[in-house]
Amino acid sequence: MAGWRGLVAALTPAHCLACAEPVEESACVCASCWQKLKFLDEPVCNVLGTPFAYDPGEGVLSPQALSHPPAWDRARAALVFDDVSKEFVHAFKYGDRAEAGLFMARLMARAGRRLVAEADVILPVPLHWTRLWKRRFNQAAFLAQHIAKAGGKAFEPQALKRLRATPQQVGLDAEARRKNMRKAFAVARPDAVAGKAVLLVDDVRTTGATITACADALKSAGAVRVDVLTFALVNEPFRPHI
Ligand SMILES: [Zn+2]
């Protein structure tokens, strides 16, 4: 199905990226899919970016953020990760659909406008070079570059490096896992992040383990703030990392 959609989309570009229905020239999503998108608009937890059922007021934190403060300062995502938003991520990641990336970057810039405005430097969650080679490009870097350009901010794709593709976590307790995961990333250019407010960009935020490791590395290198902006957030029921 996905292959067929990809083929149709490649032959005739004016199709909805989510459902492949025809759309007007320059549109990325049809009206029906647009209505199904679950936007993570305010009110959200100022730290986790997760939605509140009611508006508790400016800057209020969720119980989860208070009981288990993350390594980053503030996180925002444009959309809940679901069957519709997943299609955009896949069209971009596996279908080489640059217009999907541009659409995602626009929604992210909107959801994270305050984070972008208050950032000194914007950088992507890095891919290990072996994956970079297989996929040919880092989609997080594409998103970060376009968000930085639109916001008039510095873009530093080389500041943070991934040293290992997938660190072995078997047999380690929570603290050891975090330390081990942290070794997967290193700040290659401390001058680009020391004393700076950093905005870290990725396509999807899941458990937060990767972003936690990046935030730890950036703060160790002297970043004064690490905010996180993703296109989609996997909004699972709260499960503390024990
Ligand atoms: Zn559609």
Residues whose N, C-alpha, C, O or C-beta is under 5 A from the ligand:
A	BS01	ZN	C16 A18 C19 A20 E21 C30 C33
